[in-house]
Amino acid sequence: MSVTVKLPESHEAALDLPFTKPTGYGLGKSGWITATFTADEEPPLEILRAWVSESYRAVAPKKLLAPPPLTSRPARARER
């Protein structure tokens, strides 16, 4: 299994781990890393969750990152 993520904040620290390397095709220069695991290895799920979250924030459109607007009443209460 392999996972490729963009890590603008934790890129250098991620590359210190034995299961990571800069992503090929020059993407590693832009903060992309690839983590690779064999079938018998247990991936560090907490680290991977944090990386996926960081990567999503790095590449997602800004409007998807904005918190939803606050409403004064739940939607069902307004429908009545």
Buried (B, 14 or more C-beta within 10 A) or exposed (E): EEBBBBBEEBBEEBEEEEBBBBBEEEBBEEBBBBBEBEEEEEBBEEBBEBBEEBBEBBEEEEEEEEEEEEEEEEEEEEEE
